[in-house]
Amino acid sequence: MRWIFAPATALSVVALLAIVDSAGAQQAAPAPAAWLDTVKFSGHVEAGTTANVDDPGNGLNFGHLFTDRSNQLLLNQALLTLERDVDPKATGYDFGFKLQGMYGSDARYTHFLGELDRVSKDRNQFDVVEANVTAHLPLLTAGGIDAKVGQYPTPIGAEVIDASGNFFYSHSYIFNFGIPLKHTGFYTTTHVSGMLDLWLGADSGVNTSLGDPGDNNDAWSGLGGVGLNLMGGNLTILALAHIGPENPRPVPLHNSTARQIYDLVATWKVNDKLTSTTELNFIRDDFFHASAGGVATYVTYALNDQLSIGGRAEVFRDDQGFFVAAFPSSNDFLNAQEGRPNLSFSGGKTTYGALTLGVNYKPPGIPKMFDGLVIRPEFRWDQALQTSTVKPFDSRTSDHQITIAADVIVPF
């Protein structure tokens, strides 16, 4: 009897062990992370210097904003971020937020009007970069709608305020003079299909908040455009327009004439190492009958995990000398946006050419808490292409400018 029942008993034991093991595996499977567990805190410090071979008497690198001080060390950004990202794979409702504050010399150019803009006249200032809520809404289409409401950097353009999101230390003419930096309002991205996104939004204007003096003209602007995701996501095209009144109250008809901004960014990830980006830009102020715009092309190549090289070539036309300017004092950019007296000066009617060559180097052996530290040296040539009449560089005595710069971004 013992030999007759032994196989059946053995099979039963094996089956029982399999059931127990399966139950244990199910119990060991990680539960979905709690909402609060996905909240992240991070930051970085960025500092750098830009050497101008001409050592201009006014101390300015014309055509630059965030890197506008020649031969001086700048604390560009001390950035702190508290955020919860919306899950990109979410199929149901999902909500997030982002709070981001900054201290440094970059804040002279990034203020929401009416917020912290008179706290300091120093070079280093405080700024709220972002304060918004985000949501994924499973509505209308299979891909749903992503929404952002509050204060946020513009979705327009190839470059961003957060230094860690750019390859180069210096910024393009398009970033400095052809697009907004920030908005207060909302925008939505409707994922019509895996290939097509529709963008729609409204805001209080360029770099504005709400109320007086936060909104320099008490009028709203609109945002709209399309995004294409092609070649399995290796080629993306984002074309956006922002249109609305932007001139401050002292300007006649400030609420009945518009500033039109059109921008297209095409990014092609050729392979794991090589990426090409091209940006087309056009901006027009209807009251001043002034237009500007151009094209910038970026190419970056990762040699290895530590070292990447890149180049940026740009042509930017300012047909009335209205958009491209320098701002000698720390609050001149802010004062110009609010229609207050300021010391800013134009480069005149001309076309600018710029070529930037740079390197991103991530030293090995960095302590884990500073993982991602990057050093970014660059060489840049700026040229006024109408050399017979326009000399905006070297204290308005030269038609060209050579700068050699480097910064370091230390994350934490």
LUMDREN-961824 format. One record per residue (C-alpha): x, y, z. Coordinates in steps of 0.02 Angstrom, whole numbers, plus 50000, padded with zeros to 5 digits. Example, Ala and Ser with C-alpha at 12.3 -4.5 7.8 and 13.67 -1.06 7.14 Angstrom:
<atoms>
506154977550390 506844994750357 
</atoms>
This chain:
<atoms>
500005000050000 501425011750040 502145010149864 500455011749779 500015028649861 501755036349867 501715043849689 500015051849719 500605058649885 502175065649805 501165074149668 500015081849797 501485088649895 502245096049737 500595104049690 500385111049865 502145118349863 501805126349692 500215134449758 501125140949912 502565147349806 501345155949686 500435164149831 502075169849904 502605177249738 500965186649726 501195193249902 502975198549860 502455208349706 502725226849742 501155236949768 500935252749665 501875267349742 500835278849850 500555296249774 501635304649906 503035292149876 503215298749698 503525316749754 505335321749719 506465335349788 508005340449688 509085355249644 510695361349568 511925375549577 512635383049417 514095395249409 515145400849262 516125414549177 516215421549001 517875428748942 517715441948807 519355444048712 518995462648685 518665466048871 517285478648827 517275494548929 515425492848973 515715475149037 514365467848923 514335453348802 513075460648680 511825447948613 511875437948776 510695438748925 511075425149053 512935426349007 512955445148977 514335450049100 516075449149023 517585442649119 516595440449281 516105425249383 514225423049394 513155412649511 511885409349375 510675397949465 510365390049633 508805380349588 507655370449704 506245359549640 504825350249726 503775340449603 502685325549566 502675320849382 501125314249299 501395296049252 501735296049063 500935278649054 499375283549149 497755277649068 496615284949202 496585301349296 498275306449366 498825322649448 500475331149486 501265347749526 502885357449516 503605371049627 505275378149574 506215393049645 507855400949594 509175412649663 510545419549553 511005431549414 509855422949287 508345428849389 508605446549323 507835440349160 506565427449218 505395436849336 503535435149325 503085453649324 502425458649494 503265444349588 504885447449684 505375460149551 505745474449673 506475463949814 508255467149759 509235478449642 510745467049654 511385455849515 510835440249608 508965439849634 507555428149684 506255421249565 504805409049558 505145398749402 503645387049415 502085385149523 500805374249438 499735358649442 499675345749304 498425332249258 498155317849139 496315316749090 495665301149000 494475311248891 494005313248706 495395302248633 496255285848674 497815295448724 496835307848830 497285325748874 498745332548975 498435349449059 499485362149153 498765376549255 499705390049350 501395397949316 502635389149203 504075391649080 503475393348902 503315377048804 503955386848652 505745384748593 507235372948593 508085379948750 507455381648929 507775391649088 508355376549188 510215375549144 510245356649156 509045355749008 510245363948886 511855358148803 512685375348798 513055388148934 512585403148826 510885404848744 510345407748565 509665424248499 507995415448476 507915410648661 508475427848719 507445438848603 506255428448496 505155419048620 504325421748790 505155414748945 503635411549057 501745412449068 500325412749194 498805403249131 498495385949063 498785374848913 498215357548859 498995344248750 497715332748669 498475316348609 497425313848453 498465298748404 500185291548435 500795303148297 499795319248322 499595331048472 498555346948476 499065361248591 497885374748655 498035387448795 497785405048860 498855415948973 499105433649036 500545436648915 502435436148902 503285434649073 501735441349161 500745436349315 499045443349362 498425460549416 499395476749425 500905477149398 500935458449363 500045460249196 500775475149106 499235477848997 497755468249072 497495457948915 497585439348881 498535430048746 498245413448659 499355398448629 499065385148498 499945372748386 500295354848338 501575341748386 502105327048277 502935311048340 503705301948192 504915287648159 504455278948319 504775294748420 506505297648347 505875312848252 504795325748342 504125342048274 503295355248384 502535370548300 501775383348419 501075401048403 500795413848541 499765429248497 499115443548603 499435461448665 501135462648751 501615481148755 501495489748926 500175502548971 501175518248924 501155512448742 499635519048646 498385505648593 499295493348706 497765482048716 497215482848535 498825478248446 499615461148456 501335453248465 501405437548359 502655423748398 502855408248288 504105394548325 504495377148259 505715364748336 506175348648245 507245336148341 507955320748255 508785307348360 509845299848222 510505286148337 510975283748520 512445295648502 511955308748371 510525321348388 510075335748272 508875349948316 508285364248205 507255379148265 506335391548154 505685407548233 504725423248185 504115437348298 503175453248253 502525467948354 501055475448261 501065492448348 502915495948315 502875487448144 504435477948197 504875460148148 506285448248191 506685429848175 507885417048113 508495399148117 509615389648237 510325372248209 511075361248345 512075345248326 512675335148476 513665318948481 514025307948632 515795301148620 515535290948779 514625291948946 515765305949006 516045316748852 514895324548722 515275337648590 514085349648505 513875364448390 512545377848366 512425389048213 511175403248205 510595417748097 509385430348174 508685445848086 508085461048186 507415472148047 507035487648154 508265485348297 506765482948412 507055465948491 508925463048516 509585473948657 510775474848805 510275478848984 511705486749085 510845487849255 510125473349351 508305478849335 508355486149159 507545470949078 506135471349206 505905490249187 505825488848998 504425475949009 503445486949129 503685502749024 504785511149155 506365521349120 507885510249089 509645510649017 509415497148885 510085500048709 509795491748542 511035484148422 510195492848276 509435486048117 510465470948070 510615452248048 511615442848179 512605427048147 513265416148287 514265400048296 514505390748460 515585375348488 515505366548655 515855351348761 514905342848902 516055333449020 515445322749165 516955318149273 516995300049332 517105295449516 515925309249575 515075305649743 513345298349715 512455313349791 513205324349653 512925311849513 512615321349352 513885335249382 514345342649213 515655355149154 515225364748994 516615374548908 516185383448745 516885394748610 515705407248527 515835419448381 514505433048357 514465443648200 513395458348141 513225454047958 512895472147904 514635477547957 514675494347866 513345502347975 513095492048134 514375489248272 513445482648425 514895473548509 516355479348617 515445494548688 514695497948516 516355499148427 516475482148338 515485471648215 516005455148297 516305447048465 517295431948524 516905424048692 517635408948780 516565402748924 516325388449045 515125384049182 514835369649301 513165362449355 513195353249522 511565343649554 510965337349722 
</atoms>
